[in-house]
């Protein structure tokens, strides 16, 4: 095979692989980092991340959390509302861009996970501004 044909073949393979692994823009992406599962979705200028630490990798408390990045701001502290289909609404406090399992009441965390596991969209209200986030197909997250 000539050098030019090899380059074209390699480029075709790279493009095919890229298309195979690239998911829809509004679907949960999964990574495994530092011993925890990290799920991310980007929609409407918001990046929503779910960190799942079911095995308490970093100590005796789970470090599971939802992290919210609004544009360039990932450090918001204040009230937040998450509304899911079926009238499930969570009003809680976000601290430095995080809703941490170890901080919120157990029923709030359970409702949050149930909503994320069963909804394709959610409405996030932060600082009086509501945004719809499309998450795609519900996932079986490893969080508990």
Helices and strands as residue ranges (DSSP letters): H 3-21, E 29-33, E 36-43, E 46-52, E 65-70, E 78-84, E 88-94, E 98-100, H 106-118, E 121-126, E 129-134
